[in-house]
Each structure stands twice: as structure tokens, then as C-alpha cells.
């Protein structure tokens, strides 16, 4: 390998290590988030509350869109990601209602 190729391989390795750490953070963060949403689902079921809260969901999407813009993340991607999570949470809440 040439010096530039060796250096590029080292930089690539560093980026990949960072990506792997961030992936682990995302997984553990989602795990923690879902612990709380499961508790919310049980609470809603116990008190006969609806599994979804459209006003909260709309507020959260607006908040995350703003965060995405400030983080230089595509806000459309952030919306899709949050909508995916919201759909999953609502399904969990519906299961608690059953």
C-alpha cells in the first residue's frame, strides 16, 4: 500500500469505529425509550386512554424537525424515523389495550 492508501485505510477504520459506537448508542437509547413507552402503554390501558395522541405526535414531529435542522440532519428523514417509532409505539399500546 502507498502512504496515502495506508492513511486512508486508517481514517476509514476510525470512522467505522465511531459508527459502530454510535450504532450501539442508538440501540441502547431506543431500548430505553421503549421501556418508557411500554410503561405509558400500560398506564393508558389501565386508565382506558386512547393508544395514540395525535396532538402529542404532531408536537413531537415539529420538535424533532427543529432538532434535525439544528443537527444538520435531513428533516424529512427525521420525520420518517419518528413516524416509524410512533407507529411501533401505538401498536404496543394497542396490545396493552387488548
C-alpha positions in Angstrom: 0.0 0.0 0.0 1.1 3.5 -0.6 1.3 6.0 2.2 -1.9 7.8 1.1 -3.7 4.5 0.8 -2.5 3.4 4.2 -3.6 6.7 5.7 -7.0 6.5 4.0 -7.4 2.9 5.5 -6.6 4.3 9.0 -9.1 7.1 8.6 -11.7 4.7 7.3 -11.1 2.4 10.3 -11.6 5.3 12.7 -14.8 6.4 11.0 -16.1 2.8 11.1 -15.2 2.5 14.8 -17.2 5.7 15.5 -20.1 4.5 13.5 -20.1 1.2 15.5 -20.1 3.1 18.8 -22.9 5.4 17.6 -25.0 2.4 16.4 -24.6 0.9 19.9 -25.7 4.2 21.5 -28.8 4.3 19.2 -29.8 0.7 20.0 -29.5 1.2 23.8 -31.2 4.6 23.5 -34.1 3.1 21.6 -34.3 0.3 24.2 -34.5 2.8 27.0 -37.1 4.8 25.0 -39.3 1.8 24.5 -39.1 0.9 28.2 -40.8 4.2 28.9 -43.3 3.9 26.0 -44.3 0.4 27.3 -44.9 2.0 30.7 -47.0 4.7 29.0 -49.0 2.0 27.2 -49.7 0.1 30.4 -50.8 3.3 32.1 -53.1 4.2 29.2 -54.6 0.7 29.2 -55.2 0.9 33.0 -57.0 4.2 32.7 -58.8 3.5 29.4 -56.9 6.2 27.5 -56.6 6.0 23.7 -53.4 4.3 22.4 -52.5 7.3 20.2 -52.3 11.0 21.0 -52.3 12.9 17.6 -51.6 16.3 19.2 -48.6 15.0 21.0 -47.4 13.2 17.9 -47.7 16.4 15.9 -45.8 18.3 18.5 -43.1 15.7 18.7 -42.7 15.7 14.9 -42.3 19.5 14.9 -39.8 19.4 17.8 -37.7 16.7 16.1 -37.8 18.5 12.8 -36.3 21.6 14.5 -33.7 19.4 16.2 -32.9 17.7 12.9 -32.4 21.1 11.2 -30.1 22.2 14.0 -28.1 18.9 13.8 -27.7 19.2 10.0 -29.9 16.1 9.6 -32.4 15.8 6.8 -35.7 16.8 8.5 -37.6 14.5 6.1 -35.5 11.6 7.3 -36.1 12.6 10.9 -39.8 12.7 10.3 -39.9 9.3 8.7 -37.8 7.9 11.5 -40.0 9.3 14.2 -43.2 8.2 12.4 -41.8 4.7 12.3 -41.2 4.8 16.0 -44.6 6.3 16.7 -46.3 3.6 14.7 -44.4 0.9 16.6 -45.3 2.5 20.0 -49.0 2.8 19.0 -49.0 -0.9 18.1 -47.5 -1.7 21.6 -50.1 0.5 23.2 -52.9 -1.3 21.3 -51.5 -4.7 22.5 -51.8 -3.4 26.1 -55.4 -2.4 25.5 -56.3 -6.0 24.3 
